[in-house]
Amino acid sequence: MSLPLAPESDPYLLPIPTPDSPVVLPRWISPGNANPNGRYQEAVWPLGPLIDRPGASLIKIHWRNCPAPMTGQIKQVTWILLNGQLRPTYLQSRGIRARARGSANEMRETCYEWMRLGRWLYAAGVKDLRGCTDDHWIAYVTDRFCTNPTRRHAEETLSRLTDLWAFDQLCTQPIGVEQPPWEREGVDDYLPSAAPQDTGENTTEPLDPSVVSPLLMWAIRMVDDLSDDILAAWVERRRMQQLAATNPSSPAGLAALDDYLLPRLAAGTGLPTTEWRGKTVLAGTFIAATVGCSVNQVSGFRQRHELSTLQPGPCPLPVPVTGQINGRPWRAHLDFNEVTPLMRQLATAAMIVCLYLTGMRPQEVQGLRSGCCPDPEDGRHLIRSHHYKNVTDDDQHVSAGEEREVPWVAITPVVRAIRVLERMVPEGELLFSSAHHDFARGRQRGGALKNSSMNQRIEDFIAWINRETEFHGLQDQGVPQDPHGAIGLGRFRRTLAWHIARRPGGLIALAIQYGHMRTVLDARTSSGYGSRSRRGIHSVLDVETALAAADTAVRLRDRLAAGEKISGPAARRALTAAVQAPRFEGRTVTQKFAKQAADYLARDGLVLFDNPDASLICVFKRDNALCEPGPDATAPNQFDCRPGCGNAVRLDSHATELLEETDRINKLAALSPQPLARRLRIAAEQYRANADTHHATAQPAEDLS
């Protein structure tokens, strides 16, 4: 039998803090973390010393919402929460999700839950945490759960309330918080009886195809076709700014200024202007750098000639325009005033490419640094960087994340986007560094762009795209409003899986071959795209593919029940697959659901894949497939669907689609030059032949059963 440790010998016990105690003790602050700390007595506690992830907001705890009689008590336990850690013996009884220390955001949410309890107790006449009895605990959680939260959220709430008691025990002079009754009796009786669908990655709506196609197309266009012009203009603008700031006031400069502006003023052709505080004024920096005078001399010219109101005039930069849109130069010239917003749009375009075509989470993109994707010797680009989700060390949350054991695979558009970003930031710096992406003001801020800023930049980029489409007469290439609301960062990863599973070779921008991406994604080895092993983007893709296959099975059953006939060499297998297809309840990517989806897709020969581009359904069986899938593939290469494949089946509705496409192509051929028209008519005849074959061989489902 071991004797209990004396308080001074127990490494898990902390003393009562003093008014001048730091909010975060030095032992928990990583080397290089320069975020300001606070003092115990202050009304706002900064948690920046606990935050090392680029792009994370520097959150704080505000004590103004805590009832005054209990502020001292809740402050004491919160300080223990921030600077202590739960005993291993206690954690062993908490389950696999328990951690000795959580993230800064988790600890803040826990503190705010304690404040919420404090306000409830104060309203009930209890002004001391020691007066919180079992009846109070039960009444509080009953009120707390009256809005029917999910079971998972309710479990988190009970866990946070338990932490008030658990961390109080880690003080040398505990307050005396009573143990909640669910810790003695079990939590089941205190949780909602039903288990509504938890929130999760797959509940996020994918971007609408009409939105993501032009958005990605313009993002790639900015990176590939327009970036050289914009970056060259940015270099020239900065050169001119430096020159204008150092030009002295001289008689020669004044004479050059008059020679430049007076003829324009007399001819009424428009002077170079800029917007300043809502007014159109002379572009002092541009003019001073152009003619070799000082900015003060430009200001003096305005006063002498009483130029109080001006019409906007151009500030053309001496930079050649090489980029094109639809085969024509995209600008007659680049303007000094538009370079800063164009740099912002270019960076946003590169961000979209990285978010969408890597499968990374937003925080993983925010953590990318210059040099993360070096040029390889074998032609295969790999991205080496950090991941952050569920990274722990000895059961403690690691805010800085850790480098992935397996790098991401980067396809060509991503490599180009990274190269553009590397031209914007110094070597080794974050690709989305807040300081280097503040093009307008150049404020020296730490870390990466925050989620809110990145979200706003995406919305601004869409507005810019739609102005450009109007300017170039390309209204059909504009980005419409998404039916599910704003385009948040998390929707790109979700959309990637959705399009790979449901829109192979479809509406994704121009030359991006999602068949290639599917091939890379299905390499469940050390080269795994966007994840380690089968986790990460693989689980999202598996679930989305399984849901798509299940939806295809439902549609097949419904159409056959409505009287449609079926044809094709795999017709009998299709009927079996449709009958055996499960109905997935919910859409959340949990570990259990992801495993169910992977097991379902592994049923070789009994999974249905809709291919709207070929107007057929593929009953995928690896040995029969002509699309050359890999040895472990669980889905066809639908971008390479070939005639005569033993996995194909068609319904009457597919034959109708083929005939409609035949008519459309014939109408197009009638308006086309002869060589092109000949090829179009050959394609149309193939569509008609496929429809005729179906009508000649189709049978009702009952004849095949």
N, C-alpha and C positions, 0 to 999 in steps of 0.2 A: 504494500500500500504506500503510495507516494504522498508526501505532505504537500499542501498547497503552498504556492510561492508567496513570499511577503510582497506587499504592494510595490516596494522599491525594487524588487527583483523580477517583477513580471514585465516582460518586454511589450506586452499588449496594452498595458495601462498607461494613460496619459494624465498629467496633472491638470488642475483647473487653469485655464489660460488667464493671463493678466490683461489689463486694458491695452498694453503696448505689444502684446504677442502678435506675431505676423499671422495673417489669415491662413497662409500656407507655409508650413515649416520647410526649411531649406532641403531636407532630405527627400522631399517629393518634387523638387523643381529640377528639371533636366538641365544639363550643361548647355549653354547657348540660348536658353529661354530668357528673354529680356522683358517679358510682359510685366507691368507694374504689379507689386503686391500691395496688400492693405494691412490695416491694424484692426485688432479685435473690437476696439471701441467704436469703430466707424459705422455709419448707417448703411454703407454700401460696401459689399465685399467683392472685389474683382477675383475671378477664377482663372484669369489668363495664365498664371504660373503653372497651372495644371494642363494647359492646352498646347500641344506641339504640332497638331495636324494642320498642314497648309489648307487654307480655305475655311477653316472652322471659325465661327464667330467667337469673339472674346466676351463671354457672358459674365454676368454679375448676379449676386444675391442682394436684393433690396429688402431691407428690414421694415420699411414703412407699413407693410401690410400685415405685420405680426402684432397681435394684441399686446399692449404695453405690459400688463401684469406677467405675461409668460415669455416676453422677448428674451430676458436673461437666460431662462431655462432652455429655450429652443436654440438660442445662440450657442450655449455651452455644448449641447449634444451635436449641433451642426459642425462645430469646430472639431469635435472628436471624429465625426464622419469624414471630414476633409483630411484629417491628419493621422487617423488611426487605421487599423485593419482588423477584420474579424478573425477570431481564432480558427485554426484549421479544424479543431474538434467540433466547433459549431458549424462550420461550412459543410462538413461531411454529412450532416443531417439535413442539409438544405436542398440536395439534388444537384444535377449536373450543371444547372445554369447559375449556381451561386458563385460569387467572386468575392475575394477579400476586399477589393476596392473597385468601384465602378468608375465610369468616365465623369468628367466635370459636369456634363449636362445631366447625367443620371443623378449625381449627387445634388445638383440644384433642384431637380424635380422632386427628389425625396424631401429636401428641406421645405419646398413649397407645399408638399402634402402635409407636413407637420404644421406649417402655418395654418393651413385650411382646417386641420383638426383643432388648433388653438382657437381660431375664430369661432368654431362651432361650440367648443367647450365654454368659451366666454359668454356666448349668447345663452347657453344653458345654465349660467350662473357659476360655473367652475372657473376659478382664477389661478389654479395651481395644477401642474401636470400630475402631481401626486394624488390629486382628487379624481383622476380618470379611472373609474371602476369598470368591471365587466359590463354592467348595464350601459355605461357611456360608450364603451367600445362598440357594443352591439348596435346601439341606437345610431351611432355615427355612421357605421358602414351600411346600415339599412337606408339611411338618408342618402349616403354617397352613391349607392347602387340603384336608386329609384329611377334613374334615367336608362336603365337596362344596358350597361356597358358590356362589351364582349367579355367572355370568361378570362381571356388572357389579360385584358386590362384590369379586371377585378383582382386577379392573382397578383399583378404588379402592385396594385394599391395596397393590398393586405401585406405584401412583403415590405413595402416602404413603411407602413405603420409599425410592423414588427421591428424594423430597424431602429425606431425611436427607443424601444426598450433595449435592443441588443447593444447599440452603441453607448447608451447610458451606462451600461455595465463596464465599459472600458475606461471610465474615469475614476481616478483615485478617490473622488468624492461624488458618487453618483447622485442624481436628483432623487431617484426612487420611483421611476416610471413603472407602473404595474405591467406584468406580462399580459398581452392580449389573449383572450380566451381561445382563439383558434390555434394558438401555439400549443395549447394543452389538449384540445379536443379534435384538432384536424381542421383543414380549411374547407372541406367539401360542403359542410352545412352553411357556410357563410358566402359561398359563391353563387352566381346566378345558376338556376337549374338547367337552363338551356345553354348551348354553346354556339352562339351565332358565329358566322364566319369571321375569323380573325383578319385583321389587316395584314397585308403582305405585299411582296414585290409584284406578284402577278395580278393584284387587284387594280393596279394602275392601268388606266386605259391607254392603249397604243395610240400613236398619232394617226390621224386619218390619212389614207393613201393620197388623197388630193392635196394634203398639206405637206407631208413628208417628201413627196417626190420633187416638187419645185424648190422646197427649202434646201434639200441636199444638193440638188442640181446647181442652185445659185451659190451655195457654200463651196462646192468644188470649183465652180467657175471663178469665184473670187481668188481661191488659192492657186489654181493652175494658170489662169489667163490674165488676171488683173493685179496680182500681188507685186510683180516686178515694178510696175508703174507706181503703185502706191508707196512701196518702200523707197523707191528712188526719190519720189516727191517728198517723202518725210525727211530724208537726208538733206535735200535741198532746203526745205523749210527751216530745219534746225540751223543750217549754215547761215541762212539769211537772218534768222533771229539773233545769232551770235554777232554777225556783222553789224546789224543795226544797233545793237547795244554798245558797240565799241567805236562806231563812227564818230569822229569829233565834229563840232560845228566849225565850219570854215567858209570863207568866201567862195572857194571853188565848189563846195558842196551846195551852197545856196544858189549859185548860178546854174548848176546842173539840175537842181530841183525846179527852178523856174523854166528852164528849157524843156523839162519833162512834162510839167503840169499846165503851163500857160497855154500852149497850143491846144491841148485837150479841153481846157476850160473854155477857150474861145470858140472852138468848133462844136462844143456841146456833145462830144462823143462819150462822155462819162469818165469819171475819175476812179482810180482804184479805191474801193471802199471796204469796210468791214462793219459788223454789228457790234455795238458796245453799249451796254445798259439800255437795250431797246431802241437805240438810235443808229442810223446809218452815218458813219463818220469816215474820214480819210483813213486808209490802211497805212498807218504810220510806219510800222515795222517793214512791211513790204516795200513801200516807196523809198524809205531810207536805205534799205539794202540794195535796191535796184539802181538808184542814182548816185549813191555814195555820200549822202548827207547824214545829219543826225536826226533822231526822232523829234527833238525839240524844234528843229528848223521846219519840219513838216507841220508841227502844231502851230508855229508862227505863221506859215503860209495860210493855214485855215483862218486864223484870226484876221490877217491883213485883208483877205478877200471876203471875209464875212460869210464863210461857207457853213451856215447853220443848218441848212437842209440840203441833202444830196440824194441823187438817184443812185441805186446800187450799181456799181461798176466792177468789172472783172479784175482779178489779180493773177494773170497767167504765169505759171512757173516755167522756166526754161528747161523743161524735162520732156524728152520725146515720149509720145504715147504709142505703145506697141500692142497693148491689149485690144482684143476685139470681142464684140457681141454680135452674133448672127453675121459674121463675116465683115463687119464694119468697125472702124475704131470706136471705142466706147466713149471717148471724149475728144473734143477738138483740142483741148488742153486741160491740164490739171490746175485747179485754182488753189492759191495759197490758203484760202479760208476753208476749203473742204478737205484738206489733207488730214487734219486731226480726226474728224468723224469717220473718214475713210479708214484710217488706221484702226479705229475701234471696230468698224464693221469687218475688216479683214481678220482681226483677232477673233471675233465672234464666229466668223465662218470656219476658221481653223478649229475652234472649240467644238462646233457642231460636228465636223468631220471626225474628230477624235472621239467625241461622246458616242456617236452613232455607229461608226465603223470599227470600233474595237470591242464593244461589249463591256467596257469599263464602267464602274460606278462613278458618279460625279466626283467623290472625294479622291478616287484614284487618278482621275484626269487632273484634278487640282494639284496633286502631288508630283506630276511629271516635271522633270528638270531638263534643261539644255544638256545634250549629250546622252539622253536616255536611249536613243535609237541610233547607234553608230552604223556606218556602212559596213556590211558584212563581206566576207570573202566568198561565200557560197551563194550570194544573191538573195538570201532569206533574212529579212529584217526582223529583229526582235526588240521589244521594248522592255527595258529593265527598270522597275520602279517599285514603289511601295503599295501595299494594300493595308486597309485599316479595319475592316469589319471583323469583330470578334478576335482581335489580336490581344493576347494576354501573356503575362510573364509571371509565373508563380501565382496564378489566380488573380492577378492585378491587371486592370485595363492599361494598355500601352497607347497613349494618345498619339505618339509619333508613328505608330504602325510598324511594319517591318517589310524588308525587301522580299518580294515574292520568290519562292524557290524556283518556280517555272515562269519564264517571261511570257508576255503577250506576243502574239504574232501580228505584225503590222503589214497590211496590204498597201499597195502603192499610194492611194489617196491619203492615207494616214501619214505615211512617210513624208509626203510633200507638205502636209499641214504642219508637221513637226519642224520641218526645215524652215518654213516661213516664220514660225514662232521663235525659232532659234536666232533668226535675224532681228528679232525685236528685243531680246533680253541678253544680258552678258552670259558668258560661258559658266555653266554650273548653276545658274539661277533658275528658279521656278519658271516654267513656261508661261504660267498665268500669274506671275508676280503682280501684286496690287500696285507696287510702286512703278513698275515699268509699263503697266497697262493704263496708268492714269495719264493719258496723252495730253489732255488739256491743261492740267495744273502741275503735274509732276510731283505730287505729294509723296513724301517718303513714308509709306506705310508698309508694315511687315506682312508676311504670309502671302497667300494666293487670293485671288478674287473670291468673294463670298458667294454663296448660293443665290442670295437675293440680287446681287449685282449681275451675276451671270444670267439669271432669269430675265432681268430687265434688258440686258444687252441682246438677248435672243428676240424679244418683242421688238426692240428698236431695229434690229436687222431685218425682220419681216417687213416693218414699215418702210425701210430703205429699199428693199426688193420691190415692193409694190410701187414706189415712186419711180424706180428705174424702169420697170416694165411699162409704165405710162410714158416715160420719156422716150423709150426705144420702140414704142408701138408693139409691145409684146404682152398685151394684157392676158393672153392665154397662159403665160408662164408665171403669173402672180401667185401668191400664197394666200388662200382663203382662210377665213376664221375656222379654227378647229371646233367641231361640234361639242367636244368635251372640255372646252375652256382653254386656259392659258397653257402654253407649251413649257412645262417644267423640265428640269434637268433629268429627273428620274424616268421620264417617259421615253427617252431615246433608247435606253437599254431594253426596255420592255418592247418597243417597236421593232428593234432589230430581230428579236426572237419571233415576233408575230409575222414579219414579212418573210423570214427564212422558211417558216413553217407553212404559211398560207398564201404567199404571193411570189412563188419562184419565177424569176425572170419577168416579173410584172412591172409595176409602176415605179420601181425605184430608179433613181436618177441615172439616165443615160447608160454609160459604159460600165457601171458597177455590176459585176457578175456575182449574184448571190449564190449561184451554184458553186462557185469557187469558195465562197465563205462557208457554205454548208459543208463542203469537203474538208476544209480546215477544222471546222467545229466538230466534225465527226471523228477526228483523229484523237481518240481517247487515250493519248499517250503523253509523254513528257512535252510534246509540242502543243499541248492543249491550248486552244484559242480562248483567251479571256477567262481562264480559270485554272485551278490546280485540280488534276484528276477530273472527276465528273461534277464538281461543284461549281458554284458561280453561274456563269452564263449557260453552262450545259444544263443545269437543272431547270432554268427558265425555258430553254429551248425544248427540252424533253416534255415539259408540261404543256407548252404551247402546241407542240406537234401532236401530242396525245389528244388534246382537246380538239384540234382541227380534225384529226382522224375520227374521233368520236362523233363530231358534228357531221362529217361526211357519211358515216354509217347511219345516222338518224335521217339525213336527207334521202339516202338511198332507200331506206325502209318506207319513208313517206311516199316517195315517188312510185315505188312498186305497188304500194297499197292503193295508190290513186289510179292504177291501171297501166302505167308505163311498162314497156317491154325492155328486156336487157339482152345485150349481145357481147361477144368477145370470148377469147379462150379461157379467161379466168372467171366466167360468170358464176359457176357453181361455188368457187371459193369466195366470191364477193358476197353471195347470199349467206354463207356460213359466217363470214367475218361480220356482216351486218347484224346477224342474230346474236353473236357472241360479244359484240362491242359493249363495254360497260358505259354507264352514265356517271360521269365524274361529278361529285357534289362539291361545289365551290371551285374557286380558281386560285387559291393561295399556294405559293410555292413553299410548302413546308417540306421538311426532310422526308416525311412519310409519303406525301403526295408525289414528290419528285421520284421516289422509288417506285411507286405504283405506276407512274407514267413510263418510267424506263422499262419496267417489266412488261407493260402492255406493248410497247414498241418492239420489244424483243421477240414477239410472237411472229416469227418469220412466215410470211404467206397468208396472214390473217389480219393485216392492218390496211385500212383504206386511205388513200391519199387522193384528194381532189386535185385535178390539174386543169384549171379553166382555160389556160392557153392552148391546150391540146384538145379540149372538149372531151375529156374522158376521166375515168377513175382508175387509179393504179392500185391493184391488189398486190402489194409489194412482196415479192419473193426473190431473194438475192440470186439464186441459181438461174432464174428465168429472165432476169432483167437485162435489157440491151443497153441501158444507160451507163454501164460499167461502174456500179457502186463498189466501194471498198469491201474487203472481206468481213468487216464487222459492222457494216452500215446497217442502220435500222430504218432508213428512209431512202427513197429513190433520188437520183439526180434529175429533178423535174425540169430543170432548164435544158436537159439533153434527152427529152422523151423522144423515142424513135418508133416509126411505124413497124408493125409486125411483132411487137413485143408480146410475150405470153402472159403478161400481167394486166393487160388493158381490158376494160369493159366500158360499154357505152349504153346509155339509156335513150329513150325517144327524145327527151329534151336536149341531149347532146347532139343528136342528129339535126334537130331544128336549129341549134346554134351553128352547126356546120353549114347548113343551107343559107342561113342569114349572112354568114361570113362570105360564102360564095357570091351572093348577090352584091355585097359591098365591094369585093375585090373586082368583079366584072365592071361595075360602074367606074371604079378608079382606073381600070385598064382602058376604058373607052376615052379617057381624058389624058392618057399618058403617051409619050413617044413610043414608036413601034417596038424597039428592043425591050424596053421595060414592060410594055403592054403584053408582049409575048410571055415573059416570065410570070407576070401576074395571072394571066389566063391559065398557065400550067398549074400554078398554085391553086387557083379556083377549082380546076377540074379535079385535083387531088382531094380537096374538101368535099366536092360533090360525090366522088367515088367512095369516100369513107362513109358518108351519109347513106348512100345506096347500099353499101355492104351491110350496114346496120339494119336497114329496113328489110333486107333479104334474109337475114339470119336471126333477127331478134325473136325472143320467146317470152311468154309470160313467166313470172317467177314460179307459179305453181307447177309449170311443166318441167322445171329443173329440180324441184325439191323431191 
